């Protein structure tokens, strides 16, 4: 297995054992716990000057802090997405700056591309022929795209509520797309049945593979560099399983460990009120989120009743002094249409939860007035443009 020099293996978050990444691809072989990549940071020679001399062309410019070398990567040049100023939102929030990290500019229009680049590279390194997952939608499309890039077969299970473009593009990329009646949990159940019948499938479920959130961490490296290493006061993530936020926490912690910055931004999880297990856990001061029994939100990417990264999301929020916020579907959709009308930027319905969540935080008095707030647009608006248009039509627009 070809890995970078500083990558020392995978550590189990439950029992603390470190295993060779060549021997363990997913769960801890001793206790079944989640595995997380570990690095020898003392051996990494990466400073601001070194990064300044490199082209800002993809997330793989940070290969020293990724498990695999750039030349081995399955990549479509994901990352290097813009950080766009939103002066109208800054005025509305009463803060100095609001910036949108626009992950809709990635190859399949989603933050998930970062994670699937690393996870698919791992699949190739492990000799996989076929990858599989269940997804609310965006991840299915992204997984199929990266599998195609790597010459692998892909199987995706999507709930019937998924957007048409996600379903269509799984097939367009050559993947096998299975539409499951019901919601995301039903798709997971069907995926697990399929996994039992296919020993050759390489799972790409979030936090089942240790590599999806590892790709997501590069977003924070980028935004810090784009801010000339000024640490923003807050980063707001739309949050389902928690891949983006957990990755962001890892990236911010690494940047501090490497001496690139002295502090970490406060991390905020934004969810839809109809499915907000992270928010409930923060409010209850719980260590792990309790599953939502009857999830119900039009924001399909956020309708994750039992997030696999829930415990780690809560740790990241508390360690950085952040918080979690939930807003109702109409407010989320209104935020998605208003940023298009006032800023000219396109965000997906689910990603708009970061905007409406930050609006709610501003109304609560969370901001003092001199902050820099970064909102993560996890997916492009054309993923479900019909949902945003329907919202406008309901208002007679």
C-alpha positions in Angstrom: 0.0 0.0 0.0 1.5 3.4 -1.1 1.1 6.0 1.7 2.6 9.3 2.5 5.6 9.4 4.8 3.9 10.9 7.8 0.9 8.6 7.7 1.4 6.1 10.5 -1.8 4.1 10.4 -5.3 4.0 11.7 -6.2 4.4 15.4 -9.3 2.9 16.9 -11.3 5.6 18.7 -12.8 3.0 21.1 -9.9 0.8 22.2 -7.0 3.0 21.2 -5.1 0.4 19.1 -3.2 1.5 16.0 -3.4 -0.8 13.0 -1.7 -0.9 9.7 -3.8 0.7 7.0 -2.9 -2.1 4.7 -4.4 -4.6 7.0 -7.6 -2.8 8.1 -9.8 -0.9 5.7 -12.8 -0.1 7.7 -13.6 -1.0 11.4 -11.1 -2.0 14.1 -10.3 -5.7 13.8 -10.1 -6.0 17.6 -13.3 -4.3 18.8 -15.2 -3.1 15.8 -14.7 0.6 16.7 -14.3 3.5 14.2 -10.9 4.0 12.8 -9.2 7.4 12.3 -6.0 8.2 10.3 -3.0 9.2 12.4 0.2 11.1 11.3 3.6 11.9 12.7 3.2 15.7 12.6 6.8 16.2 13.7 8.0 14.7 10.4 5.8 17.0 8.3 7.5 20.0 6.8 4.6 22.2 5.8 4.5 25.9 6.4 2.8 29.0 4.9 5.7 29.8 2.5 5.7 26.3 1.1 2.0 26.5 0.4 2.2 29.9 -1.1 4.6 28.6 -3.7 2.2 25.9 -4.9 -0.6 26.2 -7.4 -4.0 26.5 -5.7 -5.4 23.8 -8.0 -6.9 21.0 -5.8 -7.1 19.7 -2.3 -4.2 17.3 -3.1 -1.9 20.3 -2.6 -2.1 19.3 1.0 -0.9 15.7 0.3 1.5 15.7 3.3 -1.5 15.6 5.6 -3.4 13.0 3.6 -2.9 9.2 3.7 -1.9 8.9 0.0 0.5 10.7 -2.3 -0.9 13.0 -4.9 0.4 10.8 -7.8 -1.7 7.9 -6.6 -4.9 9.9 -6.0 -8.2 9.2 -7.7 -9.0 12.9 -8.4 -11.0 15.2 -10.6 -9.2 18.2 -9.1 -11.8 18.6 -6.3 -11.2 21.4 -3.8 -9.7 24.8 -4.5 -13.2 26.1 -4.3 -13.9 29.9 -3.9 -14.6 31.7 -0.7 -17.1 34.3 -1.7 -18.0 37.5 0.2 -21.7 37.9 1.0 -22.1 41.6 2.0 -25.9 41.5 2.2 -25.8 38.6 4.7 -23.1 40.4 6.7 -25.4 43.5 7.0 -28.3 41.3 8.0 -26.3 39.4 10.6 -24.7 42.6 11.9 -21.2 41.3 11.6 -18.1 42.4 9.8 -17.9 39.7 7.1 -19.9 36.7 5.9 -18.2 34.4 3.5 -19.5 31.4 1.6 -17.2 28.4 1.0 -18.8 27.3 -2.2 -18.4 23.5 -2.5 -21.0 23.5 -5.3 -18.1 24.2 -7.6 -16.7 20.7 -7.2 -16.9 18.1 -10.0 -20.3 16.7 -9.0 -21.3 19.8 -7.2 -20.8 18.7 -3.6 -18.5 18.7 -0.6 -18.7 14.9 -0.8 -16.3 14.9 -3.7 -13.4 15.6 -1.3 -14.1 12.6 0.8 -14.8 10.3 -2.1 -11.5 11.2 -3.7 -9.6 9.9 -0.7 -12.0 7.0 0.0 -11.9 5.8 -3.6 -8.1 6.1 -3.6 -8.1 3.8 -0.5 -10.4 1.3 -2.3 -7.9 1.1 -5.2 -5.0 0.7 -2.8 -6.9 -2.2 -1.1 -7.4 -3.9 -4.5 -11.2 -3.4 -4.6 -13.2 -3.9 -7.7 -16.5 -2.6 -6.6 -17.7 0.1 -4.1 -21.1 0.4 -2.5 -23.1 2.7 -0.2 -26.4 4.1 0.8 -26.9 7.8 0.4 -29.6 10.5 0.6 -28.5 11.5 -2.9 -25.4 13.6 -3.3 -23.0 10.9 -2.0 -24.4 8.3 -4.5 -23.7 10.5 -7.4 -20.2 11.4 -6.1 -19.3 7.8 -5.3 -20.4 6.7 -8.8 -18.3 9.5 -10.4 -15.1 8.6 -8.5 -15.6 4.9 -9.1 -15.9 5.6 -12.8 -12.7 7.6 -12.6 -10.9 4.7 -10.9 -12.4 2.0 -13.2 -14.4 0.4 -10.4 -18.0 -0.7 -10.3 -20.4 1.2 -8.0 -23.7 0.4 -6.4 -25.8 3.0 -4.7 -29.0 2.8 -2.7 -31.0 6.0 -2.7 -34.4 6.7 -1.2 -37.2 7.5 -3.5 -37.2 11.1 -2.2 -33.8 11.8 -3.6 -33.5 14.4 -6.3 -33.8 13.3 -9.9 -30.4 14.6 -10.9 -28.7 12.5 -8.3 -30.5 9.4 -9.4 -29.8 10.1 -13.1 -26.1 10.8 -12.6 -25.5 7.6 -10.7 -26.5 5.8 -13.9 -24.8 8.3 -16.2 -21.5 7.6 -14.4 -22.1 3.9 -15.0 -23.2 3.0 -11.5 -25.9 0.6 -10.5 -28.7 2.8 -8.9 -31.2 1.2 -6.6 -34.2 3.4 -5.7 -35.7 2.3 -2.3 -39.2 3.3 -1.3 -39.3 5.4 1.9 -36.5 7.4 3.5 -32.8 7.2 4.0 -33.0 4.6 6.7 -34.9 2.3 4.3 -32.1 2.8 1.8 -29.5 1.8 4.5 -31.5 -1.3 5.2 -31.5 -2.3 1.6 -27.8 -1.6 1.3 -27.0 -3.7 4.3 -29.0 -6.6 2.8 -27.0 -6.2 -0.4 -23.7 -6.0 1.5 -24.5 -9.4 3.1 -24.8 -10.9 -0.3 -21.7 -9.4 -1.9 -18.4 -10.1 -0.2 -16.6 -8.1 -2.9 -18.2 -4.8 -2.2 -16.0 -2.1 -0.6 -18.2 -0.1 1.7 -18.1 3.7 1.4 -20.5 4.5 4.2 -19.6 7.6 6.3 -17.3 6.8 9.2 -17.4 3.1 8.1 -14.5 4.0 5.9 -12.0 6.2 7.8 -11.3 8.3 4.7 -14.3 10.4 3.8 -14.0 12.9 6.6 -10.3 12.9 6.0 -10.9 14.4 2.6 -13.4 16.9 4.1 -10.8 18.3 6.4 -9.0 20.0 3.5 -11.8 22.5 3.3 -10.5 24.2 6.5 -6.9 24.2 5.2 -8.2 26.0 2.1 -10.4 28.6 3.8 -7.7 29.4 6.3 -5.2 29.9 3.5 -7.7 32.0 1.6 -8.1 34.2 4.7 -4.3 34.6 4.8 -4.3 32.5 7.9 -6.7 34.7 9.8 -8.9 32.3 11.8 -12.6 33.1 11.3 -14.8 33.4 14.3 -17.3 30.7 13.2 -17.8 28.1 10.5 -21.3 26.9 10.0 -21.9 23.4 8.5 -25.2 21.9 7.3 -25.0 18.6 9.2 -26.4 15.2 8.5 -24.0 12.4 9.4 -21.4 15.0 10.3 -18.7 14.1 7.8 -18.0 17.8 6.9 -17.9 19.1 10.5 -15.9 16.3 11.9 -13.5 16.7 9.0 -13.4 20.5 9.7 -12.5 19.9 13.3 -9.7 17.6 12.2 -8.4 20.1 9.7 -8.5 23.0 12.2 -6.7 20.9 14.9 -4.0 19.9 12.4 -3.4 23.4 11.2 -2.9 24.5 14.8 -0.6 21.5 15.5 1.5 22.3 12.4 1.9 26.0 13.5 -0.1 27.3 10.6 -2.5 29.1 12.9 -2.7 29.6 16.7 -6.4 28.9 17.2 -9.4 27.1 15.8 -12.8 28.6 14.7 -15.9 27.8 16.6 -17.8 25.1 14.7 -21.6 25.2 14.4 -23.9 22.4 13.2 -27.0 23.5 11.3 -29.9 21.1 10.9 -33.6 21.1 9.9 -36.1 21.1 12.7 -37.8 18.0 11.4 -34.6 16.0 12.0 -32.2 17.6 14.5 -30.6 14.9 16.7 -27.4 16.9 17.1 -29.3 20.0 18.2 -31.3 17.9 20.7 -28.1 16.4 22.1 -26.4 19.8 22.6 -29.5 21.1 24.3 -29.6 18.0 26.6 -25.9 18.1 27.2 -25.7 14.5 26.0 -22.6 12.6 24.9 -24.3 11.0 22.0 -27.4 12.0 20.0 -30.6 10.0 20.5 -32.1 8.8 17.2 -35.0 10.8 15.8 -38.0 8.4 15.7 -40.0 10.2 13.0 -37.8 12.4 10.9 -39.6 14.7 8.5 -37.8 17.4 6.5 -37.7 18.3 2.8 -33.9 18.7 3.3 -33.1 15.2 2.3 -29.3 15.4 2.9 -30.1 16.4 6.5 -32.7 13.8 7.2 -30.3 11.5 9.0 -32.1 10.3 12.2 -29.1 8.5 13.7 -25.9 10.2 12.5 -22.9 7.8 12.6 -20.6 10.7 13.4 -22.9 12.1 16.1 -20.6 11.7 19.1 -17.7 13.2 17.2 -19.7 16.1 16.0 -20.7 16.9 19.6 -17.1 16.7 20.7 -16.0 19.1 17.9 -18.7 21.6 18.8 -17.8 21.6 22.5 -14.0 21.6 22.0 -14.3 24.7 19.7 -16.9 26.6 21.7 -19.5 26.2 18.9 -23.1 25.3 19.0 -25.9 23.6 17.1 -29.0 25.2 15.6 -32.2 24.0 13.8 -34.6 25.9 11.6 -37.9 25.0 10.0 -38.1 23.9 6.4 -39.7 27.1 5.1 -36.9 29.2 6.7 -34.3 27.0 5.1 -35.8 27.3 1.7 -36.3 31.0 2.1 -32.6 31.3 2.9 -31.7 29.3 -0.2 -33.8 31.6 -2.5 -32.7 34.8 -0.9 -29.0 34.2 -1.3 -29.6 33.5 -4.9 -31.6 36.8 -5.3 -29.4 39.0 -3.2 -25.9 37.5 -3.7 -26.2 35.6 -7.0 -25.1 32.4 -5.3 -26.7 29.0 -5.7 -27.0 26.6 -2.8 -29.0 23.4 -2.4 -32.0 23.3 -0.2 -30.2 21.2 2.4 -27.1 23.4 2.3 -29.2 26.5 2.9 -29.6 25.3 6.5 -26.2 26.8 7.2 -27.6 30.2 6.1 -30.9 30.0 7.9 -29.1 28.6 11.0 -26.7 31.5 11.0 -29.7 33.9 10.6 -31.3 32.3 13.7 -28.0 32.6 15.6 -27.8 36.3 14.7 -31.4 36.8 16.0 -30.4 35.2 19.2 -27.6 37.6 19.7 -24.8 35.1 19.1 -22.6 37.6 17.2 -21.1 40.7 18.7 -20.6 42.7 15.4 -16.9 42.3 14.5 -17.0 38.6 13.5 -16.0 36.8 10.3 -18.5 34.1 9.7 -17.9 31.3 7.1 -21.0 29.4 5.8 -20.4 26.1 4.1 -22.4 25.5 0.9 -22.2 21.7 0.8 -23.9 21.3 -2.6 -24.9 23.2 -5.7 -28.3 24.7 -6.1 -29.1 22.8 -9.3 -29.1 19.6 -7.3 -32.7 20.3 -6.4 -33.6 23.5 -8.1 -37.2 22.3 -8.3 -37.6 22.4 -4.6 -36.4 26.0 -4.4 -38.6 27.0 -7.3 -41.6 25.3 -5.6 -41.0 27.4 -2.5 -41.2 30.5 -4.6 -44.3 29.3 -6.3 -46.0 28.7 -2.9 -45.5 32.4 -2.2 -47.0 33.4 -5.6 -43.6 34.3 -7.1 
